[in-house]
Amino acid sequence: MNLPNLLTLIRILLIPLFVILIIDKSFLWALIVFALAGITDGIDGLIARITHQRTELGAYLDPIADKLLLSADSLRSPSLRRFLVGWPSLSSPGI
C-alpha cells in the first residue's frame, strides 16, 4: 500500500468520527475533521501525481471516499437548520 492510498483510507476512517461529532453537536470539531479530510484528499492526489503512484485501488477508493464524505456532510444541514433561523436553504419549503 502506498502513501496516497493510506491517506485515502485515513479519510474514509475520519467519516464516522465526523458523523459522531455532528450528532453530538460538536460542530467546531466536525469542521476540523472535515477540513482534515479535505486536506488529505488534496495531498493524496498531489503525491500520487508527482510520484507516479497511481494504482487501481486508489482509482476506486478515492471517489468512494469523496462520495462518502459528502454524503456524511449532508447530515450537517438538518442539524444546523434550527441554529440558522431565517437562513435561506434550498431544502426549505417555499423557496
N, C-alpha and C positions, 0 to 999 in steps of 0.2 A: 504494500500500500504506500502510495507516495503522499507527499505533504498536501497537495491540493485536495486529494480525496479525504485525507484526515480532517482537513478544515471543513469540508462539506459534511462529514459525519458529526463534527462538533456542532455545526449549525443545526443539523437535524436534532441533536440531543438538547439543544437550547430551546427548542419549540415547546416541550412540555413545561419547562421552567417558566417560559413566557406566559403560557396559558394559566398556570397556577398563580403567577403574580397578578394577572388581570382579574382572575376570580377573587383573589384576596384584596383587590383594590389597591395594590402596591404599584401605582401607575408610574412612578418615577423609576423604580427598579425594572418594571416591564419595559419602559423606554430604553433603559440602559442595555438590557438583554437584547432587545430588538435591534438597537444600534450596533451592538457587538456582532450579532448575526449578520447584519448588513455589511459590516466591515469584513467579516470573514468571507462573505460572498465575493466581494471585490478582490480581496487578497488571493483567494484560491484561483480565481480566473487569471489574475495577473501572473502569478507564479507558474501556472500551467502553460500559459502562452510564452513567457520568457524562457522557461527551461525546457520547453517542448515536452511536457509531461502529460499530454492529453491521453486519456485512457477511455476505454469503452465504459467502464464502471462510472467514471466521472461524468461521461456524457449522459448517463441515465440518472445518476444521483443528484447532480446539480439542479436540473429543472424540477425534480421531485422535491428537493429541499426548498426551492423557491416557492413552489405552489403550496407546500405545507405551511411555510412561514406566513405567506399572505392569507391563507385560509384561517390560520390562527389569529391573525391580525383583525379579521372581520369580527371577532368577539369583542374587540375594543369599542366599536361604535355603540352597541346597545349598552355597554357598561358605563360609558361616559355621557350618554344622552341626557340623563337627568341632571348632570352637573353643568351642561351647556344649554341651559334654558334659553330658548329663542335662537339658538344657533341653527342656521339653515342646514338641512340634511336632505339628500336625495331620497332617502328612505322614509322621510316623514310624510304623512298624509297631507294632501293639499298642495303639494309642490309639483 
